[in-house]
Structures are given as structure tokens and as C-alpha cells.
């Protein structure tokens, strides 16, 4: 409930396996998150990218041999 918008994951074949692309257009609905994003946009973006990178790393660690 804190985020609105859409996101999709595209998977395509490559010569060595697969490639994933996350395409998203998301925005905070929570007033506190909106205020943080407006005041500290680059920091909020960094935090968002860190969360996605961490999730990807954890997925790879657990799902891939």
C-alpha cells in the first residue's frame, strides 16, 4: 500500500542463458515516503536500487548453483 504504479519483469534468452530486465514506473503513496523522495530524491533512489540489487543477489545465491 505504500507504492503505486506498475512493474514488469522481462526475460529473454541469451547465448549463455537468460537475461532479466525490470521495468517499473512506481511512486510512493505514503506521505512520509513522498516527502523523503522530494527532499532527498537521490538518496531515495539509491536506497531503492540497493533494495533491488540485494534482492537480486539473494535470489542468485539461492537459486543458482
C-alpha positions as CSV (number, residue, x, y, z in Angstrom):
1,X,0.0,0.0,0.0
2,X,3.0,2.4,0.1
3,X,3.7,2.3,-3.6
4,X,1.6,2.7,-6.7
5,X,2.3,2.1,-10.3
6,X,3.3,-0.8,-12.4
7,X,6.3,-3.0,-12.9
8,X,7.1,-6.0,-15.1
9,X,9.9,-8.4,-15.4
10,X,11.1,-9.3,-18.9
11,X,13.1,-12.5,-19.5
12,X,15.0,-13.0,-22.8
13,X,17.3,-15.8,-24.0
14,X,21.0,-15.1,-24.5
15,X,23.7,-17.3,-25.9
16,X,24.9,-18.2,-22.4
17,X,21.5,-18.4,-20.6
18,X,18.9,-15.7,-19.8
19,X,18.8,-12.0,-19.2
20,X,16.3,-10.3,-16.9
21,X,15.1,-6.7,-17.2
22,X,12.9,-5.0,-14.5
23,X,10.9,-2.1,-16.0
24,X,9.0,-0.1,-13.5
25,X,7.1,3.2,-13.0
26,X,6.5,3.4,-9.3
27,X,5.7,6.2,-6.9
28,X,5.2,6.4,-3.2
29,X,1.6,6.8,-1.9
30,X,2.6,7.2,1.7
31,X,3.0,10.9,2.7
32,X,6.3,10.3,4.6
33,X,7.8,8.4,1.6
34,X,6.7,11.2,-0.8
35,X,8.3,13.8,1.4
36,X,11.5,11.9,1.6
37,X,11.6,11.4,-2.2
38,X,11.1,15.1,-2.8
39,X,13.6,16.3,-0.2
40,X,16.2,13.5,-0.7
41,X,15.5,12.2,-4.2
42,X,19.0,10.9,-5.0
43,X,19.2,9.2,-1.6
44,X,15.8,7.6,-2.0
45,X,16.8,6.4,-5.5
46,X,20.0,4.9,-4.1
47,X,18.0,3.1,-1.4
48,X,15.6,1.7,-3.9
49,X,18.4,0.5,-6.1
50,X,20.1,-1.1,-3.1
51,X,16.9,-3.0,-2.2
52,X,16.6,-4.3,-5.8
53,X,20.3,-5.2,-6.0
54,X,20.2,-7.0,-2.7
55,X,17.1,-9.0,-3.7
56,X,18.8,-10.0,-7.0
57,X,22.0,-11.0,-5.2
58,X,20.0,-13.1,-2.7
59,X,18.0,-14.7,-5.5
60,X,21.1,-15.6,-7.4
61,X,22.8,-17.0,-4.2
62,X,19.9,-19.3,-3.5
63,X,18.5,-20.2,-6.9
64,X,21.7,-20.6,-8.9
65,X,24.3,-23.3,-8.2
